[in-house]
């Protein structure tokens, strides 16, 4: 019987605290979110009998309107807006407006620049310039192998090709930042390093 009571107590404690942990969310203002984010959840503590009226500028409430918990799809345009919610209780009385500023962070981009030709079996460098908020994570490819780098804190970032024996095209294939904002690689460009052949010098002749 004592074991059964302990199990019931543990279940009640989990119900009280585990659920709260799952819904934990920063209330720091301004909050941050990636531009265009789908499925951002916001909530207030629920009072039985109350309804909740939300205002989300530059965001679309996709679920939970008039409840204590909403899901939002944010505009793809960077900027700062303020979420507002007013609670109306079972007696028809309205509470104070609660506000949370939300900064929609720009999505990261990466572009490549560098020297376009080298001699056979020589190397060079090219630069990756970033926009948005770092640190950045990105992956680039030489057409055969891919290399992923994380935590890049400065822009531009210089990459060494090593010695090349054939013309090689370098392209950024993925770009994101530490906040989980994923950028697009379309239009980010590529660098083509042309490898010029070495001269084919003839044997030495003696007249």
C-alpha positions, 0 to 999 in steps of 0.5 A: 500500500505504501508503494502504491501511495508513493507511485501516486505521489510521483505521478502527481508531481510529474503532472504538476512539473513535467508538463511545465517543463515541456512548455518552458519558454523564454519570456525575455523581451525582446524574444528572437525568432528566425524570419519566416519561422513556422510553428512558433508557440506562445502561451500564458498561464491558463485560467479556467473560464477565461478566453484570450485575445491575441494580436500578432503583427506580421505574424499569422496565428495558425492555431489556438486563437482565443485560447491560452496557447497559440502557434504563429507563422512569422513574416519572412521580412526581418523586423521587430513586433510586439505580441499582445494578449488580453485575458477576458475572465468568466465574469467578463472582466478584462486583465492588463495587456501582456506584451512580448517584443519579438525580433525576427532575425534575418536569414543568413546568406553566403557569397564566394569571391576569389582568384579565378586561375592558378598554375598546375599543382598550385593552390589559392584561397577564396573568401566566403562573405556572410550576412545576417547574424553569426556565428555561422555554419556552412558547407561547401563542395568542390564538386566531389567532396563536401566540407562543413564548418561551424561556429564561424564568428567573422566575415569574410572567412578565408579557405585554402584550396590546397594544390590543384591539378584540375579546374575546380568549382567551389559552391556553398551548399548549406548556410545557417547560424547558431540560432538555427536560422537556415538560409538559402544557397540559391544565388550565393554564387560559386568560385571557379578556379581554372588550373592552367597547364604547365608548359611541356618543355622539350628535352635539351638539345646540343648542336 
